[in-house]
Amino acid sequence: MRERGAVIEFVGAHAGIERDLVPRAGYTLHPLNLTGLNGDPLSQVRASLLSLAAISACRRIIQRLRPQAVLGVGGYASAPAVVAARTLGVPTFLHEQNSVPGRVNRLASRFTRETLVTFPAAGEHFRRARWVGMPTRVEAFGASREEAVRDLGLEPPVVVIFGGSGGALKINLAAAEAFGSLTPYTVVHLSGRRDFGRLSTDNPRHKILEYVDDIWRYLAAASVVVSRAGAGSLFDIAAAGRAAILIPFPHATNDHQLYNARYFTGRGAAELMPDSEVGAEALRDRVEDLVNDVPRRERLAQRIGALATPGAAAEVAERLLGAAMEEPRA
């Protein structure tokens, strides 16, 4: 969208990961004082009051910036922006990432022109839904394994383990124990900032990294990926076309990570490992079983690659730009 002359600015929670990621990507972030709606009744009341205040803050932001379209991408920062935009007559859209929408997006969808969904099944939860898939950075598609391995200085075969942007303690601890002794393959273990300081390894081929900006490059280098089942992670893996073992977070709202994973495992495009089975020995066994089975890896890689959605970002952009041109604001 920026390449077509659009000015893009973001609204997000002041304590969310967007606080670092958005400015680092070169965009302006307007932070809101918000917390999630989970917790005890007092916390929920506080969160509701903060959301009401955030709607007023978003109205001021929108009145100042005068945007021609607004997109909510989920999370508790989306609803105030979408509601504020609707009350000011700005065309609004929502992108639902998960198979099972959370209550914030279900509420926000009532104020949008259209809800764009990543998983076809999610469309059943909205009155005006359109399947587009998951917007994924273009570099992730078709990246060469050989080039990635060379550029990163890794020795193949490569196993990449990550739990999403925040990390995953159970997976991190199991992986640190499982791959802490010598392995005949390289393990790139992306721990997340929270757990990084408590992990260590005696294996020179076990690389524990706190965070990387270019995860697509590491996925390209991989022969096997072990991951949670957040939508962004899944479609990054699909874009790379790599065999994956998925470990859904068991406490995700509405168990959406399990349903996300089943979209892939039910099509023979990934393998499932329940969180309850995660331990050092079991994790290493599952990884080595897949690393050593080349035909199975290639079959999984081909099938997950077929589920990637390379046109999603362009389609979302077209919906927004089309609305902006159709309904210019006075």
C-alpha positions in Angstrom: 0.0 0.0 0.0 2.8 2.4 0.8 4.3 1.7 -2.7 1.0 3.0 -4.1 1.2 6.2 -2.2 -0.8 5.4 0.8 0.2 6.7 4.2 0.0 4.0 6.8 -0.1 4.6 10.6 -0.9 2.2 13.4 -2.8 2.2 16.6 -1.9 -0.4 19.3 -1.6 -1.2 22.9 1.2 0.7 24.7 2.5 -2.5 26.3 2.1 -4.8 23.2 4.8 -6.2 21.0 3.8 -3.6 18.4 5.4 -1.0 20.6 8.8 -2.2 19.3 7.9 -3.8 16.0 6.0 -1.0 14.4 8.6 1.8 14.8 11.4 -0.6 13.9 9.5 -1.2 10.6 9.5 2.5 9.9 5.8 3.3 10.8 4.2 5.6 13.3 2.5 4.0 16.3 -0.2 5.7 18.3 -0.2 3.9 21.6 -3.3 3.3 23.7 -3.5 2.4 27.4 -5.3 -0.9 27.2 -5.3 -4.3 28.9 -6.9 -7.6 28.0 -10.5 -8.5 29.0 -9.4 -11.7 30.8 -8.9 -11.9 34.6 -11.0 -11.4 37.7 -14.2 -9.2 37.6 -12.3 -6.1 38.9 -9.7 -6.5 36.1 -12.5 -6.9 33.5 -14.2 -3.7 34.7 -10.9 -1.8 34.5 -10.2 -3.2 31.0 -13.7 -2.1 29.9 -13.2 1.4 31.2 -9.8 1.6 29.5 -11.5 0.5 26.3 -14.1 3.3 26.5 -11.3 5.8 27.0 -9.5 4.3 24.1 -12.5 4.9 21.8 -12.4 8.6 22.7 -8.6 8.6 22.1 -9.1 6.9 18.7 -11.7 9.4 17.7 -9.2 12.2 18.3 -6.5 10.4 16.3 -8.9 9.8 13.4 -10.2 13.3 13.4 -6.6 14.6 13.3 -5.3 12.1 10.6 -8.5 11.9 8.6 -7.9 8.4 7.2 -9.9 7.1 4.3 -10.0 3.5 5.6 -9.3 1.7 8.8 -8.3 -2.0 9.3 -8.5 -3.9 12.6 -6.2 -6.9 12.8 -7.5 -8.4 16.1 -6.5 -8.1 19.7 -7.9 -5.7 22.2 -6.5 -2.6 20.5 -8.5 -3.2 17.4 -12.0 -2.7 18.7 -11.7 0.9 19.9 -10.2 2.0 16.6 -12.8 0.2 14.6 -15.7 1.5 16.7 -14.3 5.1 16.6 -13.8 4.9 12.8 -17.4 3.7 12.3 -18.8 6.5 14.4 -16.9 9.0 12.3 -18.1 7.5 9.0 -14.7 6.0 8.0 -14.9 2.7 6.0 -13.7 0.0 8.3 -12.5 -3.6 7.8 -11.4 -6.4 10.1 -8.9 -9.2 9.5 -9.5 -12.3 11.6 -6.4 -14.4 11.8 -7.6 -17.5 13.7 -10.0 -20.3 12.9 -12.1 -19.4 15.9 -12.6 -15.7 16.4 -12.3 -14.2 19.9 -15.0 -12.1 21.4 -13.3 -8.8 20.7 -13.3 -9.5 17.0 -16.8 -10.7 17.1 -17.9 -7.5 18.7 -15.7 -5.3 16.4 -17.1 -7.1 13.3 -20.5 -5.5 13.9 -19.0 -2.1 13.1 -17.1 -3.1 9.9 -18.0 -3.2 6.3 -16.4 -6.6 5.9 -14.4 -9.1 7.8 -11.5 -10.7 6.0 -10.6 -14.1 7.3 -7.5 -16.3 7.2 -9.2 -19.6 7.6 -12.4 -20.4 5.6 -14.2 -21.8 8.8 -13.9 -18.4 10.5 -16.2 -16.9 8.0 -19.1 -18.8 9.6 -18.9 -16.5 12.6 -19.4 -13.2 10.8 -22.3 -11.8 8.8 -20.1 -10.2 6.1 -17.0 -12.3 5.7 -14.6 -12.8 2.8 -11.8 -15.4 2.7 -8.4 -13.9 1.8 -5.9 -15.9 3.8 -3.0 -14.6 5.8 -0.9 -11.6 4.6 2.7 -12.8 4.6 5.8 -10.9 3.7 6.9 -11.5 0.1 10.4 -12.6 1.1 9.0 -15.8 2.7 7.8 -17.2 -0.6 10.1 -19.5 -2.6 13.3 -18.6 -0.7 16.2 -20.9 -1.4 17.3 -23.3 1.3 20.8 -23.4 -0.1 21.1 -19.6 -0.1 19.6 -19.3 3.4 21.9 -21.9 4.9 24.9 -20.2 3.3 23.9 -16.7 4.3 23.2 -17.7 7.9 26.3 -19.8 8.2 24.5 -22.9 9.2 25.4 -26.6 8.6 22.5 -28.6 7.2 20.2 -30.3 7.9 18.6 -27.5 10.0 15.8 -27.8 12.5 14.1 -24.5 13.6 12.1 -24.4 16.8 10.1 -21.4 17.9 7.0 -20.7 20.0 5.8 -17.4 18.4 6.8 -13.8 19.2 6.5 -14.3 22.9 8.2 -17.7 23.1 6.8 -20.8 24.8 8.3 -21.9 28.1 7.4 -25.6 28.0 8.8 -26.0 24.4 11.9 -23.9 25.3 12.8 -26.0 28.4 12.1 -29.3 26.5 14.2 -28.2 23.5 17.1 -27.0 25.7 17.3 -30.4 27.3 16.6 -32.4 24.2 19.2 -30.8 22.0 21.7 -29.7 24.6 23.9 -32.7 23.8 25.5 -33.4 20.4 23.2 -33.7 17.4 23.9 -34.7 13.8 21.8 -31.7 12.6 21.8 -28.0 13.5 19.1 -26.7 15.8 18.1 -23.1 15.6 16.1 -22.4 18.8 14.3 -19.1 18.8 13.4 -18.7 22.5 11.8 -15.3 22.7 13.0 -12.6 25.1 11.2 -13.8 28.2 13.0 -17.2 28.5 16.3 -16.5 26.8 18.2 -15.9 29.9 17.3 -19.2 31.5 18.4 -21.4 28.6 21.8 -22.9 27.8 23.3 -25.7 25.8 26.5 -27.7 25.5 25.9 -28.5 21.9 27.8 -26.4 19.3 25.1 -27.2 16.7 22.3 -25.9 19.0 22.0 -22.2 18.4 19.7 -20.5 21.0 18.7 -17.0 19.8 16.5 -14.5 21.6 14.8 -13.0 18.6 15.3 -12.5 14.9 13.7 -10.0 12.5 14.2 -12.2 9.5 12.5 -15.4 10.6 11.6 -16.2 7.0 15.3 -16.7 6.3 15.6 -19.3 9.1 12.5 -21.0 7.9 13.9 -21.2 4.4 17.1 -22.9 5.8 15.0 -25.5 7.7 14.4 -29.1 6.9 12.0 -29.4 9.8 10.2 -26.7 11.8 8.7 -27.1 15.3 6.2 -24.4 16.2 3.2 -23.3 18.1 0.1 -22.9 16.0 -0.5 -19.1 15.9 -1.8 -18.1 12.4 1.2 -15.9 11.6 3.7 -18.7 12.4 1.7 -21.3 10.4 1.5 -19.2 7.3 5.1 -18.2 7.5 5.9 -21.9 7.5 3.5 -22.5 4.6 5.1 -19.7 2.6 8.5 -21.3 3.1 7.1 -24.8 2.3 8.8 -26.7 5.1 7.8 -29.9 7.0 6.4 -29.0 10.4 5.5 -30.4 13.8 2.8 -28.2 15.4 2.3 -28.0 19.1 -0.8 -25.9 19.8 -0.8 -23.8 22.9 -3.4 -25.6 25.1 -4.7 -22.4 26.9 -5.3 -20.3 23.8 -8.7 -18.6 23.8 -11.4 -20.9 22.5 -8.6 -23.4 21.8 -8.0 -21.6 18.5 -4.5 -22.8 18.1 -5.7 -26.4 18.0 -8.2 -25.5 15.3 -5.6 -23.5 13.4 -3.3 -26.6 13.5 -6.1 -29.0 12.4 -6.6 -26.9 9.2 -3.1 -28.1 8.2 -2.8 -31.5 9.9 -6.3 -32.5 8.6 -4.9 -32.0 5.0 -1.8 -34.0 5.6 0.3 -30.8 5.5 1.8 -30.9 9.0 2.1 -33.2 12.0 0.5 -32.6 15.4 2.2 -33.0 18.8 -0.1 -32.3 21.8 1.4 -30.0 24.4 0.8 -32.7 27.0 3.3 -35.0 25.2 6.1 -32.4 25.1 9.2 -33.5 26.9 12.9 -33.6 26.0 12.9 -37.3 25.0 9.6 -37.2 23.1 10.5 -33.9 21.3 13.9 -35.2 20.2 12.3 -38.5 19.0 9.7 -36.7 16.9 12.2 -34.4 15.4 14.7 -37.1 14.5 12.0 -39.3 13.1 11.0 -36.6 10.7 14.6 -35.4 9.9 15.5 -39.0 8.9 12.4 -39.6 6.7 13.1 -37.6 3.6 10.0 -38.8 1.6 7.7 -37.8 4.4 9.4 -34.5 4.9 9.0 -33.7 1.2 5.4 -34.7 1.1 4.6 -32.5 4.1 6.5 -29.6 2.6 4.7 -29.8 -0.7 1.3 -30.0 1.0 1.8 -27.1 3.4 3.3 -25.0 0.6 0.0 -25.5 -1.3 -1.9 -23.9 1.5 0.1 -20.7 1.5 -1.8 -17.6 0.5 0.6 -15.4 -1.4 -2.2 -13.1 -2.7 -3.6 -12.3 0.7 -1.7 -9.0 1.4 -2.5 -7.7 -2.0 -6.2 -8.5 -1.6 -6.4 -6.8 1.8 -4.7 -3.8 0.3 -7.2 -3.7 -2.6 -10.2 -3.8 -0.3 -8.8 -0.8 1.7 -7.7 1.2 -1.3 -10.9 0.5 -3.1 -12.9 1.8 -0.1 -10.7 4.9 0.1 -11.3 5.7 -3.5 -15.1 5.0 -3.4 -15.8 7.0 -0.4 -13.5 10.0 -0.1 -14.1 12.0 3.0 -15.1 15.6 2.8 
